[in-house]
Amino acid sequence: MQPALNVAFQTVLQLLRFGAFVQGTRRLLPSERLAVSAGLRTDGNNDALITPTIGFIVEF
């Protein structure tokens, strides 16, 4: 029989998360049938910043 292994610890777990999103849209033709939209999103936490995501959309 093996001796018992007791593990005891105390910690304060603090998680901080955040996200941000910015978007802009522009109509290009007078008839407003063509639009360009671009956005930027970033997420992160108190441990590391995650790479930003960039989006680009053209609508007809």
PDB file of N, CA, C and O in Angstrom:
ATOM      1  N   MET A   1       0.840  -1.168   0.000  1.00  0.00           N
ATOM      2  CA  MET A   1       0.000   0.000   0.000  1.00  0.00           C
ATOM      3  C   MET A   1       0.893   1.242   0.000  1.00  0.00           C
ATOM      4  O   MET A   1       1.885   1.304   0.727  1.00  0.00           O
ATOM      5  N   GLN A   2       0.530   2.229  -0.824  1.00  0.00           N
ATOM      6  CA  GLN A   2       1.302   3.469  -0.907  1.00  0.00           C
ATOM      7  C   GLN A   2       0.789   4.473   0.104  1.00  0.00           C
ATOM      8  O   GLN A   2      -0.393   4.477   0.448  1.00  0.00           O
ATOM      9  N   PRO A   3       1.700   5.339   0.586  1.00  0.00           N
ATOM     10  CA  PRO A   3       1.227   6.376   1.515  1.00  0.00           C
ATOM     11  C   PRO A   3       0.373   7.401   0.774  1.00  0.00           C
ATOM     12  O   PRO A   3       0.557   7.623  -0.422  1.00  0.00           O
ATOM     13  N   ALA A   4      -0.540   8.009   1.477  1.00  0.00           N
ATOM     14  CA  ALA A   4      -1.439   9.007   0.895  1.00  0.00           C
ATOM     15  C   ALA A   4      -0.663  10.271   0.548  1.00  0.00           C
ATOM     16  O   ALA A   4       0.274  10.654   1.247  1.00  0.00           O
ATOM     17  N   LEU A   5      -1.064  10.899  -0.526  1.00  0.00           N
ATOM     18  CA  LEU A   5      -0.452  12.158  -0.949  1.00  0.00           C
ATOM     19  C   LEU A   5      -1.506  13.246  -0.826  1.00  0.00           C
ATOM     20  O   LEU A   5      -2.513  13.219  -1.533  1.00  0.00           O
ATOM     21  N   ASN A   6      -1.288  14.180   0.045  1.00  0.00           N
ATOM     22  CA  ASN A   6      -2.209  15.293   0.252  1.00  0.00           C
ATOM     23  C   ASN A   6      -1.624  16.542  -0.384  1.00  0.00           C
ATOM     24  O   ASN A   6      -0.485  16.912  -0.102  1.00  0.00           O
ATOM     25  N   VAL A   7      -2.405  17.196  -1.246  1.00  0.00           N
ATOM     26  CA  VAL A   7      -1.989  18.435  -1.892  1.00  0.00           C
ATOM     27  C   VAL A   7      -2.993  19.512  -1.513  1.00  0.00           C
ATOM     28  O   VAL A   7      -4.193  19.365  -1.748  1.00  0.00           O
ATOM     29  N   ALA A   8      -2.501  20.587  -0.932  1.00  0.00           N
ATOM     30  CA  ALA A   8      -3.371  21.703  -0.556  1.00  0.00           C
ATOM     31  C   ALA A   8      -2.750  22.975  -1.101  1.00  0.00           C
ATOM     32  O   ALA A   8      -1.544  23.188  -0.970  1.00  0.00           O
ATOM     33  N   PHE A   9      -3.562  23.816  -1.708  1.00  0.00           N
ATOM     34  CA  PHE A   9      -3.063  25.078  -2.226  1.00  0.00           C
ATOM     35  C   PHE A   9      -4.142  26.131  -2.125  1.00  0.00           C
ATOM     36  O   PHE A   9      -5.333  25.826  -2.061  1.00  0.00           O
ATOM     37  N   GLN A  10      -3.706  27.366  -2.113  1.00  0.00           N
ATOM     38  CA  GLN A  10      -4.627  28.495  -2.104  1.00  0.00           C
ATOM     39  C   GLN A  10      -4.182  29.459  -3.188  1.00  0.00           C
ATOM     40  O   GLN A  10      -2.993  29.751  -3.321  1.00  0.00           O
ATOM     41  N   THR A  11      -5.120  29.944  -3.948  1.00  0.00           N
ATOM     42  CA  THR A  11      -4.815  30.903  -4.998  1.00  0.00           C
ATOM     43  C   THR A  11      -6.017  31.798  -5.235  1.00  0.00           C
ATOM     44  O   THR A  11      -7.158  31.424  -4.964  1.00  0.00           O
ATOM     45  N   VAL A  12      -5.742  32.971  -5.740  1.00  0.00           N
ATOM     46  CA  VAL A  12      -6.791  33.889  -6.148  1.00  0.00           C
ATOM     47  C   VAL A  12      -6.741  33.926  -7.676  1.00  0.00           C
ATOM     48  O   VAL A  12      -5.778  34.421  -8.261  1.00  0.00           O
ATOM     49  N   LEU A  13      -7.749  33.416  -8.291  1.00  0.00           N
ATOM     50  CA  LEU A  13      -7.808  33.351  -9.748  1.00  0.00           C
ATOM     51  C   LEU A  13      -8.527  34.595 -10.258  1.00  0.00           C
ATOM     52  O   LEU A  13      -9.718  34.780 -10.010  1.00  0.00           O
ATOM     53  N   GLN A  14      -7.791  35.449 -10.975  1.00  0.00           N
ATOM     54  CA  GLN A  14      -8.372  36.677 -11.514  1.00  0.00           C
ATOM     55  C   GLN A  14      -8.251  36.649 -13.025  1.00  0.00           C
ATOM     56  O   GLN A  14      -7.152  36.725 -13.573  1.00  0.00           O
ATOM     57  N   LEU A  15      -9.380  36.540 -13.689  1.00  0.00           N
ATOM     58  CA  LEU A  15      -9.398  36.547 -15.144  1.00  0.00           C
ATOM     59  C   LEU A  15     -10.029  37.840 -15.635  1.00  0.00           C
ATOM     60  O   LEU A  15     -11.104  38.236 -15.183  1.00  0.00           O
ATOM     61  N   LEU A  16      -9.355  38.478 -16.551  1.00  0.00           N
ATOM     62  CA  LEU A  16      -9.860  39.697 -17.155  1.00  0.00           C
ATOM     63  C   LEU A  16      -9.873  39.488 -18.660  1.00  0.00           C
ATOM     64  O   LEU A  16      -8.832  39.205 -19.253  1.00  0.00           O
ATOM     65  N   ARG A  17     -11.023  39.619 -19.278  1.00  0.00           N
ATOM     66  CA  ARG A  17     -11.151  39.460 -20.721  1.00  0.00           C
ATOM     67  C   ARG A  17     -11.718  40.738 -21.309  1.00  0.00           C
ATOM     68  O   ARG A  17     -12.496  41.444 -20.667  1.00  0.00           O
ATOM     69  N   PHE A  18     -11.313  41.026 -22.554  1.00  0.00           N
ATOM     70  CA  PHE A  18     -11.842  42.212 -23.198  1.00  0.00           C
ATOM     71  C   PHE A  18     -11.900  41.988 -24.699  1.00  0.00           C
ATOM     72  O   PHE A  18     -11.219  41.117 -25.240  1.00  0.00           O
ATOM     73  N   GLY A  19     -12.715  42.780 -25.353  1.00  0.00           N
ATOM     74  CA  GLY A  19     -12.842  42.740 -26.802  1.00  0.00           C
ATOM     75  C   GLY A  19     -13.229  44.116 -27.306  1.00  0.00           C
ATOM     76  O   GLY A  19     -13.897  44.885 -26.614  1.00  0.00           O
ATOM     77  N   ALA A  20     -12.800  44.414 -28.521  1.00  0.00           N
ATOM     78  CA  ALA A  20     -13.137  45.695 -29.129  1.00  0.00           C
ATOM     79  C   ALA A  20     -13.383  45.479 -30.615  1.00  0.00           C
ATOM     80  O   ALA A  20     -12.730  44.650 -31.247  1.00  0.00           O
ATOM     81  N   PHE A  21     -14.339  46.237 -31.171  1.00  0.00           N
ATOM     82  CA  PHE A  21     -14.688  46.115 -32.577  1.00  0.00           C
ATOM     83  C   PHE A  21     -14.971  47.495 -33.138  1.00  0.00           C
ATOM     84  O   PHE A  21     -15.691  48.288 -32.531  1.00  0.00           O
ATOM     85  N   VAL A  22     -14.402  47.778 -34.299  1.00  0.00           N
ATOM     86  CA  VAL A  22     -14.622  49.047 -34.990  1.00  0.00           C
ATOM     87  C   VAL A  22     -14.977  48.723 -36.433  1.00  0.00           C
ATOM     88  O   VAL A  22     -14.343  47.871 -37.054  1.00  0.00           O
ATOM     89  N   GLN A  23     -15.993  49.401 -36.971  1.00  0.00           N
ATOM     90  CA  GLN A  23     -16.416  49.164 -38.349  1.00  0.00           C
ATOM     91  C   GLN A  23     -16.746  50.491 -39.014  1.00  0.00           C
ATOM     92  O   GLN A  23     -17.279  51.407 -38.387  1.00  0.00           O
ATOM     93  N   GLY A  24     -16.418  50.571 -40.297  1.00  0.00           N
ATOM     94  CA  GLY A  24     -16.764  51.745 -41.086  1.00  0.00           C
ATOM     95  C   GLY A  24     -17.324  51.321 -42.433  1.00  0.00           C
ATOM     96  O   GLY A  24     -16.838  50.360 -43.029  1.00  0.00           O
ATOM     97  N   THR A  25     -18.329  52.016 -42.918  1.00  0.00           N
ATOM     98  CA  THR A  25     -18.973  51.704 -44.198  1.00  0.00           C
ATOM     99  C   THR A  25     -19.051  52.968 -45.034  1.00  0.00           C
ATOM    100  O   THR A  25     -19.310  54.060 -44.529  1.00  0.00           O
ATOM    101  N   ARG A  26     -18.820  52.790 -46.323  1.00  0.00           N
ATOM    102  CA  ARG A  26     -18.850  53.937 -47.245  1.00  0.00           C
ATOM    103  C   ARG A  26     -19.590  53.527 -48.519  1.00  0.00           C
ATOM    104  O   ARG A  26     -19.251  52.515 -49.133  1.00  0.00           O
ATOM    105  N   ARG A  27     -20.600  54.306 -48.921  1.00  0.00           N
ATOM    106  CA  ARG A  27     -21.295  54.116 -50.197  1.00  0.00           C
ATOM    107  C   ARG A  27     -20.494  54.813 -51.282  1.00  0.00           C
ATOM    108  O   ARG A  27     -20.116  55.973 -51.118  1.00  0.00           O
ATOM    109  N   LEU A  28     -20.225  54.119 -52.404  1.00  0.00           N
ATOM    110  CA  LEU A  28     -19.329  54.665 -53.412  1.00  0.00           C
ATOM    111  C   LEU A  28     -20.023  55.268 -54.627  1.00  0.00           C
ATOM    112  O   LEU A  28     -19.470  56.167 -55.262  1.00  0.00           O
ATOM    113  N   LEU A  29     -21.199  54.804 -54.959  1.00  0.00           N
ATOM    114  CA  LEU A  29     -21.903  55.305 -56.137  1.00  0.00           C
ATOM    115  C   LEU A  29     -23.088  56.164 -55.717  1.00  0.00           C
ATOM    116  O   LEU A  29     -23.653  55.966 -54.642  1.00  0.00           O
ATOM    117  N   PRO A  30     -23.467  57.126 -56.572  1.00  0.00           N
ATOM    118  CA  PRO A  30     -24.629  57.967 -56.233  1.00  0.00           C
ATOM    119  C   PRO A  30     -25.906  57.144 -56.024  1.00  0.00           C
ATOM    120  O   PRO A  30     -26.772  57.521 -55.235  1.00  0.00           O
ATOM    121  N   SER A  31     -26.012  56.029 -56.731  1.00  0.00           N
ATOM    122  CA  SER A  31     -27.209  55.194 -56.568  1.00  0.00           C
ATOM    123  C   SER A  31     -27.166  54.401 -55.263  1.00  0.00           C
ATOM    124  O   SER A  31     -28.131  53.718 -54.919  1.00  0.00           O
ATOM    125  N   GLU A  32     -26.043  54.490 -54.531  1.00  0.00           N
ATOM    126  CA  GLU A  32     -25.841  53.790 -53.265  1.00  0.00           C
ATOM    127  C   GLU A  32     -25.980  52.282 -53.393  1.00  0.00           C
ATOM    128  O   GLU A  32     -26.384  51.604 -52.448  1.00  0.00           O
ATOM    129  N   ARG A  33     -25.640  51.756 -54.581  1.00  0.00           N
ATOM    130  CA  ARG A  33     -25.697  50.309 -54.771  1.00  0.00           C
ATOM    131  C   ARG A  33     -24.360  49.637 -54.480  1.00  0.00           C
ATOM    132  O   ARG A  33     -24.315  48.418 -54.320  1.00  0.00           O
ATOM    133  N   LEU A  34     -23.290  50.387 -54.408  1.00  0.00           N
ATOM    134  CA  LEU A  34     -21.972  49.823 -54.119  1.00  0.00           C
ATOM    135  C   LEU A  34     -21.478  50.379 -52.793  1.00  0.00           C
ATOM    136  O   LEU A  34     -21.391  51.592 -52.603  1.00  0.00           O
ATOM    137  N   ALA A  35     -21.157  49.474 -51.886  1.00  0.00           N
ATOM    138  CA  ALA A  35     -20.684  49.882 -50.567  1.00  0.00           C
ATOM    139  C   ALA A  35     -19.421  49.104 -50.216  1.00  0.00           C
ATOM    140  O   ALA A  35     -19.263  47.944 -50.596  1.00  0.00           O
ATOM    141  N   VAL A  36     -18.543  49.749 -49.497  1.00  0.00           N
ATOM    142  CA  VAL A  36     -17.335  49.105 -48.985  1.00  0.00           C
ATOM    143  C   VAL A  36     -17.389  49.210 -47.467  1.00  0.00           C
ATOM    144  O   VAL A  36     -17.647  50.275 -46.906  1.00  0.00           O
ATOM    145  N   SER A  37     -17.141  48.086 -46.824  1.00  0.00           N
ATOM    146  CA  SER A  37     -17.182  48.046 -45.370  1.00  0.00           C
ATOM    147  C   SER A  37     -15.903  47.384 -44.870  1.00  0.00           C
ATOM    148  O   SER A  37     -15.457  46.380 -45.426  1.00  0.00           O
ATOM    149  N   ALA A  38     -15.326  47.943 -43.834  1.00  0.00           N
ATOM    150  CA  ALA A  38     -14.112  47.377 -43.240  1.00  0.00           C
ATOM    151  C   ALA A  38     -14.272  47.371 -41.731  1.00  0.00           C
ATOM    152  O   ALA A  38     -14.896  48.263 -41.157  1.00  0.00           O
ATOM    153  N   GLY A  39     -13.702  46.358 -41.094  1.00  0.00           N
ATOM    154  CA  GLY A  39     -13.798  46.257 -39.645  1.00  0.00           C
ATOM    155  C   GLY A  39     -12.524  45.707 -39.043  1.00  0.00           C
ATOM    156  O   GLY A  39     -11.742  45.031 -39.711  1.00  0.00           O
ATOM    157  N   LEU A  40     -12.327  46.007 -37.773  1.00  0.00           N
ATOM    158  CA  LEU A  40     -11.179  45.531 -37.025  1.00  0.00           C
ATOM    159  C   LEU A  40     -11.665  45.048 -35.671  1.00  0.00           C
ATOM    160  O   LEU A  40     -12.376  45.765 -34.967  1.00  0.00           O
ATOM    161  N   ARG A  41     -11.281  43.830 -35.309  1.00  0.00           N
ATOM    162  CA  ARG A  41     -11.669  43.266 -34.023  1.00  0.00           C
ATOM    163  C   ARG A  41     -10.432  42.740 -33.311  1.00  0.00           C
ATOM    164  O   ARG A  41      -9.542  42.163 -33.935  1.00  0.00           O
ATOM    165  N   THR A  42     -10.385  42.944 -32.006  1.00  0.00           N
ATOM    166  CA  THR A  42      -9.311  42.389 -31.197  1.00  0.00           C
ATOM    167  C   THR A  42      -9.893  41.871 -29.889  1.00  0.00           C
ATOM    168  O   THR A  42     -10.820  42.456 -29.329  1.00  0.00           O
ATOM    169  N   ASP A  43      -9.340  40.780 -29.422  1.00  0.00           N
ATOM    170  CA  ASP A  43      -9.734  40.177 -28.153  1.00  0.00           C
ATOM    171  C   ASP A  43      -8.476  39.921 -27.335  1.00  0.00           C
ATOM    172  O   ASP A  43      -7.391  39.748 -27.891  1.00  0.00           O
ATOM    173  N   GLY A  44      -8.620  39.899 -26.054  1.00  0.00           N
ATOM    174  CA  GLY A  44      -7.459  39.625 -25.219  1.00  0.00           C
ATOM    175  C   GLY A  44      -7.864  39.292 -23.806  1.00  0.00           C
ATOM    176  O   GLY A  44      -9.044  39.312 -23.457  1.00  0.00           O
ATOM    177  N   ASN A  45      -6.874  38.988 -23.001  1.00  0.00           N
ATOM    178  CA  ASN A  45      -7.095  38.739 -21.585  1.00  0.00           C
ATOM    179  C   ASN A  45      -5.895  39.277 -20.817  1.00  0.00           C
ATOM    180  O   ASN A  45      -4.976  39.835 -21.416  1.00  0.00           O
ATOM    181  N   ASN A  46      -5.895  39.116 -19.518  1.00  0.00           N
ATOM    182  CA  ASN A  46      -4.826  39.689 -18.717  1.00  0.00           C
ATOM    183  C   ASN A  46      -3.527  38.897 -18.833  1.00  0.00           C
ATOM    184  O   ASN A  46      -2.523  39.280 -18.233  1.00  0.00           O
ATOM    185  N   ASP A  47      -3.524  37.816 -19.580  1.00  0.00           N
ATOM    186  CA  ASP A  47      -2.334  37.005 -19.748  1.00  0.00           C
ATOM    187  C   ASP A  47      -1.629  37.289 -21.078  1.00  0.00           C
ATOM    188  O   ASP A  47      -0.400  37.351 -21.128  1.00  0.00           O
ATOM    189  N   ALA A  48      -2.408  37.461 -22.160  1.00  0.00           N
ATOM    190  CA  ALA A  48      -1.808  37.688 -23.483  1.00  0.00           C
ATOM    191  C   ALA A  48      -2.837  38.362 -24.388  1.00  0.00           C
ATOM    192  O   ALA A  48      -4.042  38.155 -24.247  1.00  0.00           O
ATOM    193  N   LEU A  49      -2.337  39.169 -25.316  1.00  0.00           N
ATOM    194  CA  LEU A  49      -3.188  39.827 -26.308  1.00  0.00           C
ATOM    195  C   LEU A  49      -3.273  38.938 -27.536  1.00  0.00           C
ATOM    196  O   LEU A  49      -2.251  38.467 -28.034  1.00  0.00           O
ATOM    197  N   ILE A  50      -4.469  38.707 -28.024  1.00  0.00           N
ATOM    198  CA  ILE A  50      -4.671  37.870 -29.199  1.00  0.00           C
ATOM    199  C   ILE A  50      -4.554  38.743 -30.448  1.00  0.00           C
ATOM    200  O   ILE A  50      -4.941  39.912 -30.430  1.00  0.00           O
ATOM    201  N   THR A  51      -4.029  38.187 -31.510  1.00  0.00           N
ATOM    202  CA  THR A  51      -3.815  38.901 -32.767  1.00  0.00           C
ATOM    203  C   THR A  51      -5.126  39.516 -33.271  1.00  0.00           C
ATOM    204  O   THR A  51      -6.156  38.843 -33.259  1.00  0.00           O
ATOM    205  N   PRO A  52      -5.109  40.762 -33.706  1.00  0.00           N
ATOM    206  CA  PRO A  52      -6.315  41.395 -34.233  1.00  0.00           C
ATOM    207  C   PRO A  52      -6.794  40.724 -35.526  1.00  0.00           C
ATOM    208  O   PRO A  52      -6.000  40.161 -36.279  1.00  0.00           O
ATOM    209  N   THR A  53      -8.088  40.796 -35.762  1.00  0.00           N
ATOM    210  CA  THR A  53      -8.703  40.273 -36.979  1.00  0.00           C
ATOM    211  C   THR A  53      -9.190  41.459 -37.809  1.00  0.00           C
ATOM    212  O   THR A  53      -9.850  42.359 -37.288  1.00  0.00           O
ATOM    213  N   ILE A  54      -8.864  41.457 -39.096  1.00  0.00           N
ATOM    214  CA  ILE A  54      -9.269  42.538 -40.002  1.00  0.00           C
ATOM    215  C   ILE A  54     -10.203  41.967 -41.051  1.00  0.00           C
ATOM    216  O   ILE A  54      -9.913  40.932 -41.650  1.00  0.00           O
ATOM    217  N   GLY A  55     -11.330  42.642 -41.276  1.00  0.00           N
ATOM    218  CA  GLY A  55     -12.292  42.201 -42.280  1.00  0.00           C
ATOM    219  C   GLY A  55     -12.536  43.290 -43.312  1.00  0.00           C
ATOM    220  O   GLY A  55     -12.460  44.479 -43.002  1.00  0.00           O
ATOM    221  N   PHE A  56     -12.830  42.878 -44.548  1.00  0.00           N
ATOM    222  CA  PHE A  56     -13.081  43.820 -45.638  1.00  0.00           C
ATOM    223  C   PHE A  56     -14.188  43.239 -46.510  1.00  0.00           C
ATOM    224  O   PHE A  56     -14.077  42.099 -46.959  1.00  0.00           O
ATOM    225  N   ILE A  57     -15.247  43.996 -46.756  1.00  0.00           N
ATOM    226  CA  ILE A  57     -16.411  43.524 -47.510  1.00  0.00           C
ATOM    227  C   ILE A  57     -16.785  44.556 -48.569  1.00  0.00           C
ATOM    228  O   ILE A  57     -16.788  45.759 -48.310  1.00  0.00           O
ATOM    229  N   VAL A  58     -17.103  44.059 -49.777  1.00  0.00           N
ATOM    230  CA  VAL A  58     -17.632  44.909 -50.837  1.00  0.00           C
ATOM    231  C   VAL A  58     -19.026  44.390 -51.157  1.00  0.00           C
ATOM    232  O   VAL A  58     -19.199  43.199 -51.415  1.00  0.00           O
ATOM    233  N   GLU A  59     -20.018  45.267 -51.143  1.00  0.00           N
ATOM    234  CA  GLU A  59     -21.406  44.886 -51.423  1.00  0.00           C
ATOM    235  C   GLU A  59     -21.897  45.572 -52.689  1.00  0.00           C
ATOM    236  O   GLU A  59     -21.566  46.730 -52.947  1.00  0.00           O
ATOM    237  N   PHE A  60     -22.688  44.850 -53.478  1.00  0.00           N
ATOM    238  CA  PHE A  60     -23.313  45.405 -54.684  1.00  0.00           C
ATOM    239  C   PHE A  60     -24.800  45.495 -54.505  1.00  0.00           C
ATOM    240  O   PHE A  60     -25.506  45.937 -55.411  1.00  0.00           O
TER     241      PHE A  60
END
